[in-house]
Amino acid sequence: MQVGLHALGIGAGAQRPVIDAVAAAAESGGFATLWSGEHVVMVDSASSRYPYSADGRIAVPATADWIDPLVGLSFVAAATTTIGIGTGVLLLPEHNPVLVAKQAATLDSLSGGRLTLGVGVGWSREEFEALGVPFARRAARTEEYVAAMRTVWREDVASFTGEFVRFDSVRVNPKPVRSRTIPIVFGGNSDSALRRVAAHGDGWYGFNLDGVADVAERVGFLEARCREAGRDIAGLRLAVALRDPQVGDLEILADLGVDEVVIVDGPPADPGRAAEWVEGLADRWLPVARAVRGRTPGGPAAASRG
């Protein structure tokens, strides 16, 4: 069991001194991944429903700083040497996929192969409208963009023809560090999101789940969809963030086959207090995670995943 930290990119976590301090402390403390999410546009009054809260509203105020995750994670990578970095999540259908492929491969190369590209289909109609991107069929657009990006990474001279993107005989360098690919994990907790994971993903980033029972139900659904797709869920990376996580959840989540529990929190605005804040989180979560990682797996899901 690993523990990640989703703490950078918003508010105080968008400030360079805080990014540097949190990143260095998280790496030295033993966290597995630093995650950062995305919204290009926020609005003061949204009609779109936020899918990760009971009241349908996002907790982040529209006035908060929210930096671009790939740019922000490049600063994280520069301040560290070993910790993983991940977008949690980048709203892929809002972007040009060839440009994202270039940016992601650049960050992966400069970080020494530490990038996980978490992507989602998006939920804010207002955001899509502001960017001039159709809100309809955004899931199909996302799936095609993923295929196009993998083609760009894999091929020296790449061509692709689809409904939403096409290019012919182009070279896009650099290539990703690990066998010309970057792990792509899909965000989202819905049935359609998990079908997308089973069909196209290298993993799943479940966000703001209600608790271990919710995770168990979702993992079971994903496992069934993987079987239908002829895939083994053991080949997927499963990272989940709970709405109210407890240290006692880690053993249960490990037995369910979860690889990484992601703690979602905001750092202090004072960079001088950031290391102490990270150390407090590490003291609470990491000893339990190490103990769980070191024990003999007790559940069937964990056993199937090795």
N, C-alpha and C positions, 0 to 999 in steps of 0.2 A: 504494500500500500504506500503510495506517495501522496504528498500534500502540495498543492499549488496555491498560489495567492493571486487573486483578482483584485488589484488595489490601485493600479496606475492608469492614468489617462483622463481622469475626471477631477475637477475641483483642485484640491491641494495636490492630488496625484498627477496633475498636468504641469506642475512646476519643476523646472530642471533640477534645482537642488534636492527636492524631495525624491524625484526619480532616481537620481544618483545614490542617495542615501538608502532608500528602500531596496533598490536593486542589489547593492553591495551587501547589505545586511541579510537579505533573503538568500543570496547565494552562500554566504558564509554560514548561515543558520541551517541550511540543508533543505530548503524548499525546492521542489522539482521544476516548477514552471512559474513564470510571471505572465499573467494574461492581461490583455487590454482589449476593450470592446470599441464599438464605433456607432456614432450617429453623425452624419454630415450636417443634418438640419434638425433643429428642435423648434417647436412652436409653442406659443403661450397657451393656446387653447386647442387641444387636439380632439378630433372626432374619432380617430382610430383607437381601437382598444389595445392596450399593452397586454400581451398574453402571459406575462410572468408575475402577475399580482392578482390578488382576489378582487380588487376594485377596478382593475383594468387601467390603472394609471401608473406611469413610470415615476419612481421616487426622485430621480435626478431633476432638479429645476432647470427650466429652459434657459436660464441665464448663466448656468455653470459653464466653465471652460471644459471642452471635450476635444482633445487633440486627436489627430489622425493616428490610428494605431500602428501603421507600418513606420511612420516617421518617429512616433514615440518609442516604439520598440527598438529602433535603431540606436537610440540613446541608451536604452537598457542594455543592449548588446555591447555597446562601447564601454559601459561601466562594469562589465562582468566578463567572465571567461568560460563558464561551464553551465550555468543555469539555463534551462529551456525557456524559450519565449513563444508566446502564442497569441493569436488574435482570437478574442472570445466575445463576439464574433465580428468579422468583416462582412458587410452587407453586399455580397458579391454582385447581385443583379444591378446595383447602382453604378457599377464601374465598367470600364472597358477591360475585357478579360486578358487581352494581350499585354496591356499596360500593367495589370495586376501581376501577371506571370513574370514580367520583367522586374517589377519592384520586389516581389516575394523572393525570386531567385537571387536578386542582389543582396537582400537582407540575409538570406540563408547563407550565401557565400561569405559575406563579411562577418557573420557570427560563427562561422565554422560549422554550419549544418545544425543549428539549434532551433530552427523555426518550425512550429506547427501552425498551419493555416486553418484556423477555424472560420467557417463561412456560414451565413444564414441567408434566408430569402427576404427578410425584412417584414415589418408589420405596419409601418406608418405610411398611409397613403399620401399624407401631406409632404413627407420627405421625398417620395418618388415624384410627386408633381413638381416640387421645387427644382428637382434635377432633370426634369424633362424625360423621365423614364416611365414606360407604361407599368402600372401597378398590376394589371392583369397578366397572368401567365408568368409571373416572376419566378415560380418554382421551376418551370420548364427552362426558363432562361438560365437560372442558376446551374442546373444539371448540365446544360450544353456548355456553359462557360467553363465548368470544371473539366469537361472532356477536352475543350480547346486548350486550356492551360497545360494539362498533362501532355498534350501533343507538342506544344511549344517547348516544354522542358525536355521531353524525350528525344525529339528529332533534331538533328543538325540543321536540316532544311525542312521546314514544317509547312504543311498545307492542311486546311480544314474547311469543310463546307457544311453549314448547318442552317437552321432557320434564322438564328439571331446573329451569328458571326461567321465570317468566312475570310480566309486569307490563303495565299498561294505562294509557295516557295520562298518563305521568309526565314531569316536567321535571327534568333533572339538569344543573346548571351548576356551574362554568364548563365551557366547551367547550375541547378541545385547541387549541393555537395553529395548527398546520399543517393547514389545510383540514379542521378538525374530525376529525382522526384522530391516533393515535399509532402509530408503527411497532411491530408485534408480531412478535418473532422467537421461534421455538420452539427450546427446548433438546432435547438427546437425540441419540444417535448411532445408534440402532437403525433398522432398516428402517421400522418403524411410525412412528417420530419423523420420519423424512425424508419419508414419505408425507404426514404432517400438514403439514410445511413446504410441500410442493408444492401441497397442496389449500387451505390456509388461511393461510399465513404471509406476512409481508413479509420474512422472512429466517430464517437458521439460526445458532444459537450452538452449535457443536460443542465439547465440553468434554473435556479430558484425552485427546485422541486420541494414538495411539501414535507417529505421525510423519507425514512427508509422503506416504508410500505409503498409509497409512490414510486421510488426507485425500483423496487422489486417488480412491481407490475409493469413498468416501462421496459425494464431489462428482459422480462419474460416475453413481452410483445416483440421486442427487437430480435430476440433469439429465434422466435418463430418465423419472423420475416427473413432472417438470415438463412434458415433451413430451406424456406421456399425459394430463395435465390441461389441455393447451392453453395452457401458460404458458411464458415464456422465462426461463430461470434468470438471465439478465442483469438481470432486474428485481428479483432478490432480493439482500438484503445478507447476505454470508457472513462470519461472524466465527468464528475457531477458536482454541482454546487447546490447545497440545501438552503432553504430559507432560514432555518434555525438549527444549524448543525450542532451536534453534541459529540464529545470525544467517544462516548460509548457507541456511536453509530459506526465507527471505523471498522470494527470487526465484522459487523453485519454486512456492511458494504463490500468488504473484501470477499466474504463468502458469496456475495452476489456476482462477483467478477469485476467489480469496479477497480480500476487501476489507480485513479487519482481523485482525491477529494479536494475541491477547490474552495478555499475560504474567501468569501467576498466581503471586503471591508474597505474603509477609507483611511488613509494615513493622516497623521497630524499635519497641520499647515507649517509647523516649525520643523525644518529639516534636522535641527539639532536633536529632536525627539524621535526622529523616524527610526533610528537603529534600535532604540529601546522598545518602541512599539512593535517592530518586527520580532525582536527577541522574545517579547511577551507571547506573541502568537506561536512562535517556535516552541517555547517551553510548554505551552498547552497542548499542541497538536503532534509535534514530531516524535516525542518518546513513545506515545501510543501507536503511531503509525509504524515506527521501527519494530515495536513488539509484535504488531500484527503481521508485519512483513516477515519476521523471523520465525513465526510459529508454523506448525503443520497445518495446511489448509483444512478447514473443517466442513466446508459445504460443497455440494456437487458442482455448482457453477465455478467456484474457485479451483476445484480439482481439474475441471475440464480445461481451464486456462493455464494450467501448469504453475 
